[in-house]
Amino acid sequence: FRRVLFRSILIHELGHATAFRLFRVDSHIVLYMFGGLAVPYRSLAGRWRRIVVSLAGPAAGFLLLGLVIGSDAAFAWTRGSPVLASLFLDLFFINLFWGVINLLPVWPLDGGQVCRELCSMASWRNGLRISLEISVAVGGIIAVYSLACALGEDAMFADFRSEEHTSELQSPYVISYAVFCL
């Protein structure tokens, strides 16, 4: 799983680096535990160019996802092999969910970068503030949803003032699970 995750992140960042190169801006890639950065050596002029670069990472992941699905449909390489079936599922879920999550309008994700550019285009004076407000709102919704998933359906409608539910909320397992859901 870790190897697939690392390679998928690398493909994502190569998408950004390729888009930078398309606009004649050199860049380098920095990878870390659960992410990475394509860092340009100079700033990129032009709002639409910055949007293209931001979207190029998720697009590269979705392209890899399409190649994985298409190659399996054409050659049935996962049939009869639990190891290859597991590889397929890892590639499928990592590239699908990583791309979708990365497109959310939350800073510093790619969707947050696009949101900033679009909000700044609509209102050059308040665009950055508006994009950050959207980011905080979406992040808050995701956090509440994750906590609700961690607590389960019964706990969502319970009276949290009782000692029983207060201890459930403070459980390290619940908090860890909520963070994992994010």
C-alpha positions in Angstrom: 0.0 0.0 0.0 2.8 2.5 0.9 4.6 1.9 -2.3 1.4 2.5 -4.3 0.7 5.6 -2.3 4.2 6.9 -2.8 4.0 6.3 -6.6 0.6 7.8 -6.9 1.7 11.0 -5.0 4.7 11.1 -7.4 2.5 10.9 -10.4 0.3 13.7 -9.0 3.3 15.9 -8.5 4.7 15.1 -11.9 1.4 16.3 -13.3 2.0 19.7 -11.7 5.7 19.7 -12.8 4.7 18.9 -16.4 2.2 21.8 -16.4 4.9 24.1 -15.1 7.2 22.9 -17.8 4.4 23.5 -20.4 4.5 27.2 -19.3 8.3 27.2 -19.4 8.8 27.3 -15.7 11.2 24.8 -14.2 10.3 23.2 -10.9 11.4 20.5 -8.5 9.4 17.9 -6.5 9.5 17.5 -2.8 7.8 14.3 -1.4 7.0 13.7 2.3 4.9 11.3 4.3 1.4 11.8 2.8 1.9 14.4 0.2 4.3 16.4 -1.9 4.9 19.7 -3.6 5.9 20.7 -7.1 7.9 23.9 -6.4 8.5 26.3 -9.2 11.8 28.1 -9.5 9.9 31.3 -10.3 6.3 32.5 -10.0 3.9 31.7 -12.7 2.2 34.7 -14.3 -1.4 34.4 -15.3 -4.5 33.3 -13.4 -5.5 30.6 -15.9 -2.0 29.2 -16.0 -2.0 28.8 -12.2 -5.4 27.1 -12.4 -4.1 24.7 -15.1 -1.1 23.9 -12.9 -3.3 23.3 -9.9 -5.6 21.0 -11.8 -2.8 19.1 -13.5 -1.9 17.1 -10.4 -5.4 15.6 -9.9 -5.7 15.2 -13.7 -2.6 13.0 -13.7 -4.0 10.9 -10.9 -7.3 10.5 -12.7 -5.4 9.6 -15.9 -3.5 6.9 -14.0 -6.8 5.7 -12.6 -8.2 5.5 -16.1 -5.2 3.5 -17.3 -5.5 1.1 -14.5 -9.2 0.5 -15.1 -8.8 0.4 -18.9 -5.9 -2.0 -18.8 -7.7 -4.3 -16.5 -10.8 -4.2 -18.7 -8.7 -4.9 -21.8 -6.3 -7.5 -20.4 -8.0 -8.9 -17.2 -4.7 -8.7 -15.3 -6.3 -8.9 -11.9 -8.2 -12.1 -12.5 -6.9 -15.1 -10.5 -4.3 -13.2 -8.6 -5.2 -11.9 -5.1 -1.9 -9.8 -5.1 -2.8 -8.1 -8.4 -6.4 -7.6 -7.3 -5.1 -5.9 -4.1 -2.8 -3.7 -6.2 -5.8 -2.8 -8.5 -7.9 -1.8 -5.5 -5.1 0.2 -3.9 -4.5 2.1 -7.2 -8.2 2.6 -7.7 -9.0 4.0 -4.3 -5.8 6.0 -3.8 -6.1 7.7 -7.1 -9.9 8.2 -7.0 -10.1 9.5 -3.4 -6.8 11.4 -3.4 -8.0 13.3 -6.5 -11.4 14.0 -5.2 -10.2 15.1 -1.8 -7.5 17.2 -3.4 -10.1 19.1 -5.5 -12.0 20.2 -2.4 -11.8 24.0 -2.0 -9.7 23.7 1.2 -6.3 25.3 1.6 -3.6 24.3 0.8 -5.1 21.6 -1.5 -5.3 22.1 -5.2 -9.0 22.8 -5.0 -8.2 25.6 -2.5 -5.7 27.1 -4.9 -8.3 27.1 -7.7 -10.9 28.5 -5.4 -8.5 31.3 -4.5 -7.9 32.1 -8.2 -11.6 32.1 -9.0 -12.6 34.2 -6.0 -9.8 36.7 -6.7 -11.0 36.9 -10.3 -14.6 37.6 -9.1 -13.5 40.1 -6.4 -9.8 41.2 -6.5 -10.3 43.1 -3.2 -11.9 40.3 -1.2 -11.1 37.2 -3.2 -8.5 35.8 -0.9 -10.7 36.3 2.2 -13.7 34.7 0.5 -11.6 31.7 -0.6 -10.3 31.3 3.0 -13.8 31.5 4.4 -15.0 28.8 2.0 -12.0 26.7 3.0 -12.8 27.0 6.7 -16.5 26.2 6.1 -15.7 23.1 4.0 -13.1 22.0 6.5 -15.6 22.4 9.3 -18.2 20.4 7.5 -15.7 17.6 6.8 -14.6 17.6 10.5 -18.2 17.4 11.8 -19.0 14.7 9.3 -15.9 12.7 10.2 -16.8 13.0 13.9 -20.3 11.8 13.2 -18.9 8.8 11.3 -16.6 8.0 14.2 -19.4 8.2 16.8 -21.9 6.3 14.7 -25.5 7.0 13.9 -26.8 6.4 17.4 -24.4 8.8 19.0 -25.3 11.6 16.5 -28.8 11.9 18.1 -27.8 11.2 21.7 -27.8 13.7 24.5 -24.1 14.4 24.8 -24.4 16.0 28.3 -24.6 12.5 29.8 -21.3 11.1 31.3 -21.5 8.1 29.1 -21.4 10.1 25.8 -18.9 12.6 27.2 -16.5 9.8 27.8 -17.2 8.4 24.3 -16.4 11.8 22.7 -13.1 12.0 24.7 -12.0 8.6 23.8 -8.6 8.6 21.9 -10.0 6.0 19.6 -12.9 8.2 18.5 -10.7 11.2 18.0 -8.1 9.2 16.0 -10.9 7.6 13.9 -12.4 11.1 13.2 -9.0 12.4 12.1 -8.5 9.3 9.9 -11.9 9.9 8.2 -10.7 13.3 7.1 
